[in-house]
Amino acid sequence: MLAAGTITAVAYAGGPSRDTAGIHGCVQQRTGALRVVDPARGQGCRTGHGYFAEYAVTLSQAAGLPGPAGPRGPRGPAGGGIESLDDLEGLPCNEGSADEGVVDIRILPPEQGSQVLWRCLTDRTVTTAPTPQPTLQPTPTMPEGTPDPSAPPPMSETPPTTAPLVEPTTSGASS
């Protein structure tokens, strides 16, 4: 494996011509050392059987053919699926980020707008109680001539009568 790293370093440093066939080199038979050559400049390998004999190699960046597909694995268990938004409550969210958390779902009642609040609660989430939304109540209409029950009672035209004030008398006391 060390030779592969050396090949790459020498190939980039040597800078042979922009031949699309790849990088050409010569490997010394005795030591395994690679020497990059540029055939366009007349460079080649030392052939023969002597001390410095080399054999030619060509390195290409093109990918080879893909291998055959592996055997099919066993079938996994069927998932339960999601039947309700409530099934999402507590599931992880923002996985792999600095703000990992869990799903929080709130479904507001119709008097608060029937909204679905879906958020990811993290350590940095500030939770406050949801503000109830005001609801508009229809103004009741009364049939004509019906007194308004919220109105004060009508005043009569004659002043109310009051009973005369009678002073209590004490029996047997004379002055």
C-alpha positions as a Markdown table, in Angstrom:
| # | Residue | x | y | z |
|---|---|---|---|---|
| 1 | Met | 0.0 | 0.0 | 0.0 |
| 2 | Leu | 2.9 | 2.3 | 0.6 |
| 3 | Ala | 3.8 | 2.1 | -3.1 |
| 4 | Ala | 0.3 | 3.3 | -4.1 |
| 5 | Gly | 0.8 | 6.4 | -2.0 |
| 6 | Thr | 4.2 | 6.9 | -3.6 |
| 7 | Ile | 2.7 | 6.4 | -7.1 |
| 8 | Thr | 0.2 | 9.2 | -6.5 |
| 9 | Ala | 2.7 | 11.6 | -5.1 |
| 10 | Val | 5.2 | 11.0 | -7.9 |
| 11 | Ala | 2.5 | 11.1 | -10.6 |
| 12 | Tyr | 1.3 | 14.6 | -9.5 |
| 13 | Ala | 4.8 | 15.9 | -9.0 |
| 14 | Gly | 6.1 | 14.5 | -12.3 |
| 15 | Gly | 3.5 | 16.2 | -14.4 |
| 16 | Pro | 3.6 | 14.0 | -17.6 |
| 17 | Ser | 1.7 | 15.1 | -20.7 |
| 18 | Arg | -2.1 | 15.4 | -20.7 |
| 19 | Asp | -2.4 | 11.9 | -22.2 |
| 20 | Thr | -5.9 | 10.7 | -21.7 |
| 21 | Ala | -4.7 | 7.0 | -21.5 |
| 22 | Gly | -3.4 | 7.7 | -18.0 |
| 23 | Ile | -0.1 | 8.1 | -16.2 |
| 24 | His | 2.8 | 6.0 | -17.6 |
| 25 | Gly | 5.5 | 4.7 | -15.4 |
| 26 | Cys | 8.3 | 2.1 | -15.0 |
| 27 | Val | 8.6 | -0.2 | -12.0 |
| 28 | Gln | 12.1 | -1.4 | -11.1 |
| 29 | Gln | 12.0 | -5.2 | -10.8 |
| 30 | Arg | 14.5 | -5.4 | -8.0 |
| 31 | Thr | 13.1 | -2.7 | -5.6 |
| 32 | Gly | 9.5 | -2.0 | -6.8 |
| 33 | Ala | 10.3 | 1.7 | -7.1 |
| 34 | Leu | 8.1 | 3.6 | -9.6 |
| 35 | Arg | 9.5 | 6.1 | -12.1 |
| 36 | Val | 7.0 | 8.2 | -14.0 |
| 37 | Val | 7.8 | 8.7 | -17.7 |
| 38 | Asp | 6.3 | 10.7 | -20.5 |
| 39 | Pro | 6.2 | 8.7 | -23.8 |
| 40 | Ala | 5.3 | 11.9 | -25.7 |
| 41 | Arg | 8.8 | 13.1 | -24.8 |
| 42 | Gly | 10.5 | 9.9 | -25.8 |
| 43 | Gln | 10.9 | 8.5 | -22.2 |
| 44 | Gly | 10.5 | 4.8 | -21.7 |
| 45 | Cys | 11.4 | 1.9 | -19.4 |
| 46 | Arg | 14.7 | 0.2 | -19.2 |
| 47 | Thr | 14.2 | -3.3 | -20.5 |
| 48 | Gly | 16.4 | -6.3 | -20.1 |
| 49 | His | 17.6 | -8.5 | -17.4 |
| 50 | Gly | 20.1 | -6.4 | -15.6 |
| 51 | Tyr | 20.3 | -4.6 | -12.3 |
| 52 | Phe | 18.1 | -1.7 | -13.4 |
| 53 | Ala | 15.5 | -3.7 | -15.4 |
| 54 | Glu | 12.0 | -2.2 | -15.3 |
| 55 | Tyr | 8.5 | -3.2 | -16.5 |
| 56 | Ala | 5.9 | -0.7 | -17.8 |
| 57 | Val | 2.7 | 0.3 | -16.0 |
| 58 | Thr | -0.1 | 2.6 | -16.9 |
| 59 | Leu | -2.3 | 4.2 | -14.2 |
| 60 | Ser | -5.8 | 5.3 | -15.2 |
| 61 | Gln | -8.3 | 7.3 | -13.2 |
| 62 | Ala | -11.2 | 5.7 | -15.1 |
| 63 | Ala | -13.4 | 3.5 | -13.0 |
| 64 | Gly | -13.7 | -0.2 | -13.7 |
| 65 | Leu | -16.9 | -2.1 | -14.3 |
| 66 | Pro | -19.1 | -2.6 | -11.3 |
| 67 | Gly | -19.1 | -6.0 | -9.7 |
| 68 | Pro | -22.0 | -8.3 | -9.7 |
| 69 | Ala | -24.9 | -7.6 | -7.3 |
| 70 | Gly | -24.8 | -9.4 | -4.0 |
| 71 | Pro | -27.5 | -11.8 | -2.7 |
| 72 | Arg | -30.8 | -10.3 | -1.6 |
| 73 | Gly | -31.1 | -9.9 | 2.1 |
| 74 | Pro | -33.9 | -11.1 | 4.3 |
| 75 | Arg | -37.1 | -9.0 | 4.3 |
| 76 | Gly | -37.4 | -6.7 | 7.3 |
| 77 | Pro | -40.5 | -6.4 | 9.5 |
| 78 | Ala | -43.4 | -4.4 | 8.2 |
| 79 | Gly | -43.7 | -0.9 | 9.7 |
| 80 | Gly | -46.7 | 0.1 | 11.7 |
| 81 | Gly | -47.3 | 3.2 | 9.7 |
| 82 | Ile | -48.8 | 6.4 | 11.0 |
| 83 | Glu | -52.5 | 6.3 | 11.7 |
| 84 | Ser | -52.8 | 9.6 | 13.6 |
| 85 | Leu | -50.7 | 12.8 | 14.1 |
| 86 | Asp | -50.5 | 11.6 | 17.7 |
| 87 | Asp | -48.2 | 8.8 | 16.5 |
| 88 | Leu | -45.5 | 11.4 | 15.7 |
| 89 | Glu | -45.4 | 12.7 | 19.3 |
| 90 | Gly | -42.0 | 12.1 | 20.9 |
| 91 | Leu | -40.2 | 11.0 | 17.7 |
| 92 | Pro | -36.7 | 12.4 | 17.2 |
| 93 | Cys | -36.3 | 15.5 | 15.0 |
| 94 | Asn | -33.3 | 17.5 | 13.7 |
| 95 | Glu | -31.2 | 14.3 | 14.0 |
| 96 | Gly | -27.5 | 14.8 | 13.4 |
| 97 | Ser | -27.6 | 18.6 | 14.1 |
| 98 | Ala | -26.7 | 20.6 | 17.2 |
| 99 | Asp | -30.5 | 21.1 | 17.8 |
| 100 | Glu | -31.7 | 17.5 | 18.1 |
| 101 | Gly | -35.0 | 17.2 | 19.9 |
| 102 | Val | -38.3 | 15.5 | 19.9 |
| 103 | Val | -41.6 | 16.2 | 18.1 |
| 104 | Asp | -44.3 | 18.0 | 20.0 |
| 105 | Ile | -47.8 | 18.1 | 18.6 |
| 106 | Arg | -50.6 | 20.2 | 20.0 |
| 107 | Ile | -54.1 | 20.1 | 18.4 |
| 108 | Leu | -56.1 | 23.2 | 19.5 |
| 109 | Pro | -59.8 | 22.8 | 20.1 |
| 110 | Pro | -62.3 | 24.4 | 17.7 |
| 111 | Glu | -62.8 | 27.4 | 20.0 |
| 112 | Gln | -59.1 | 28.2 | 19.6 |
| 113 | Gly | -59.1 | 27.9 | 15.8 |
| 114 | Ser | -58.7 | 24.1 | 15.3 |
| 115 | Gln | -55.0 | 24.6 | 14.6 |
| 116 | Val | -52.3 | 21.9 | 14.6 |
| 117 | Leu | -49.0 | 23.1 | 16.2 |
| 118 | Trp | -46.1 | 20.9 | 15.2 |
| 119 | Arg | -42.7 | 21.7 | 16.6 |
| 120 | Cys | -39.3 | 20.2 | 17.5 |
| 121 | Leu | -38.6 | 20.6 | 21.2 |
| 122 | Thr | -34.9 | 21.0 | 21.8 |
| 123 | Asp | -32.8 | 22.0 | 24.9 |
| 124 | Arg | -33.0 | 25.6 | 23.7 |
| 125 | Thr | -36.8 | 25.6 | 23.1 |
| 126 | Val | -38.7 | 28.1 | 25.2 |
| 127 | Thr | -42.1 | 26.8 | 26.0 |
| 128 | Thr | -45.0 | 29.0 | 26.9 |
| 129 | Ala | -48.7 | 28.2 | 27.1 |
| 130 | Pro | -50.4 | 28.8 | 23.8 |
| 131 | Thr | -52.4 | 32.1 | 23.8 |
| 132 | Pro | -56.1 | 31.3 | 23.3 |
| 133 | Gln | -57.4 | 32.9 | 20.1 |
| 134 | Pro | -60.5 | 35.0 | 20.7 |
| 135 | Thr | -63.6 | 33.6 | 19.1 |
| 136 | Leu | -66.4 | 35.7 | 17.7 |
| 137 | Gln | -69.8 | 35.0 | 19.2 |
| 138 | Pro | -72.8 | 35.8 | 17.0 |
| 139 | Thr | -74.9 | 38.6 | 18.3 |
| 140 | Pro | -78.3 | 37.2 | 19.2 |
| 141 | Thr | -81.2 | 38.9 | 17.5 |
| 142 | Met | -84.4 | 39.3 | 19.4 |
| 143 | Pro | -87.9 | 39.4 | 17.9 |
| 144 | Glu | -89.3 | 42.8 | 17.6 |
| 145 | Gly | -91.0 | 44.0 | 20.8 |
| 146 | Thr | -89.1 | 41.6 | 23.0 |
| 147 | Pro | -87.4 | 43.3 | 26.0 |
| 148 | Asp | -83.7 | 43.0 | 26.1 |
| 149 | Pro | -82.8 | 40.8 | 29.1 |
| 150 | Ser | -79.5 | 42.7 | 29.6 |
| 151 | Ala | -81.1 | 46.1 | 29.8 |
| 152 | Pro | -82.1 | 47.6 | 33.2 |
| 153 | Pro | -85.8 | 47.4 | 34.1 |
| 154 | Pro | -87.9 | 50.3 | 32.8 |
| 155 | Met | -88.7 | 53.2 | 35.0 |
| 156 | Ser | -92.4 | 53.9 | 35.8 |
| 157 | Glu | -93.8 | 57.3 | 35.2 |
| 158 | Thr | -95.1 | 57.7 | 38.8 |
| 159 | Pro | -92.7 | 57.9 | 41.6 |
| 160 | Pro | -92.7 | 54.9 | 43.8 |
| 161 | Thr | -94.9 | 55.1 | 46.9 |
| 162 | Thr | -93.4 | 54.8 | 50.3 |
| 163 | Ala | -95.1 | 53.9 | 53.5 |
| 164 | Pro | -95.3 | 56.6 | 56.2 |
| 165 | Leu | -92.7 | 56.3 | 58.8 |
| 166 | Val | -94.1 | 55.3 | 62.1 |
| 167 | Glu | -92.2 | 55.9 | 65.2 |
| 168 | Pro | -92.2 | 53.1 | 67.8 |
| 169 | Thr | -94.0 | 53.9 | 71.0 |
| 170 | Thr | -93.0 | 52.6 | 74.3 |
| 171 | Ser | -95.7 | 51.5 | 76.6 |
| 172 | Gly | -96.1 | 53.0 | 80.1 |
| 173 | Ala | -93.7 | 55.7 | 79.7 |
| 174 | Ser | -94.9 | 59.3 | 80.3 |
| 175 | Ser | -93.2 | 62.4 | 80.3 |
